[in-house]
């Protein structure tokens, strides 16, 4: 989750406005990250006097690409222009790691399609909403989460104009209230931009106790942005060669709750399975027909996972 942070802004009003739009507190001296507009001579001069140990993010003009590349600057810390949706992920990546507190943002993703990701995300949301206020964000653009919840959420395309200014109050009006304690954001038929997804996640945190993001595949850039904001990632996978290859590509330091879908295996490749979901076709068939919460053995497994998340969120 993005923590509240002060950002040292060395540049003009456009850069400062972008930092504010992202929900950070701008500063001219102190800050956990220094954002420097390399097109501004005064900003470059002031940056030279700051401690070099403080993480830096750079905004540049298109004519400075080759210069920063020649200097070996980390490309993830360089943004062309001062566009908030592009600047946000770079600042998030540069923020120093903090001790993780109670889980509030959970990203549910998978290594490939048809693993039961949306089924898990919606069932967790329904179960958690019995005891906490929950916002489910469908970042896939398919509208599958809203289908399961019998809701008609606004399409992301209708919200794109709010990417730089979406507030919790606005989201409370725009989100679809599905049940007491449960609201959903994101309808079909296109996924949100990076900036809009991050804005929606941030606004949801101001409304509800737990935010669950039904995200695309784990390798998708949108999922990477969501995971940078998240406290917890739940990754569904099969034990087929394609899934195991995708798991192997994850960095060893990436902490995830690995869920074995339709498998009792204790490990998936080189990773321990955090939990396993049983194969329960009859329960899924009933849920599909009635568009209702999963029961049976699979529902019991979802109950256990929801309980673990409640503990993680306390």
Phi, psi and omega in degrees: 000142177290120178279161172293127186215149173266137181239126176283117184254116178245094183169193184275189183295326180298318180292316179298319180296322179295320179295318178296318181298333180277356177092010178264161178263115181284150178215154180263352180226290181284165179153154181282334178226142176256124177252121189239127174272104184290352176278349185256114183299319179295321179295319179297319181295317180292324180295328182295337182269355182272155178302134183288345182285343182285129182302145183234146171234138185243137168252137186224171171266164182298335181279359181253005181303310183295326181296309182292328177294319180294330180279353178076024180290136179304120184298333180289347180256011183240129180231134176277118182083189184241034181287122185304314181300329178278326183288324185305306181301326179293319178293317180302316181294331183275341182299136178299145179296140178239158176297128183287129177263206182298140180292129175233334180240124181238125175258126177253121182219182181210163180276341174203172183288167176063029178265354181092025184297307182293324177300317179293314183300314182290321180292324175295317181300315181297317181291315181294328182292348176289340184230345179222161173277127188233140171242122177260123180249118177269103182265007184277336183081002182270337185077011183296321181296318179292328177298312180299325184269006180056041182243166177230074182288151177298142177292152180300327181300332180281349183251352187303327180294347182259007187305324184267358186217010184296123181252168177297321179297318179296317181295327179298332178274323186278333181287153179267119178281113185270319182201167176304123179086000182223124174232156182230145179231135173105103177253186178283167012231032177213147179287158179284162171289164178305313184297320181291319179298313179298320179296319180294320179296317180294317180294321180297327178296333178280351183252318193234166182284320184228135177245123177248127180250117172277101190256160175295191181303155187297335181276351182290141182298327180294321178293322178298320178294318180296320181294332177295335178267344191275155171271333186214137174245128174253120186243115178270140181207149169268179178255025178279162183304320181296316180294316181296325178293321178294321178296319181297335181281348179289143177295141180303333183280350182287116181270121179220157167269102182278120182250120177279113182274123179058040182209145177256009182295136179285343180224150173238101186067235180266009183247140172286139175281125179291317176210162177240144176252123183289157173282120184216074186295326181293320179293321179293320180297318179295317180296321179295317182295321186256355184050061184226175179298140181291139173245206177066200181296321180294319177299323177296320178296321176296321178302315181296319181293322177297321178297320178295321178294322177298319176296318180295333183269000183257000000 
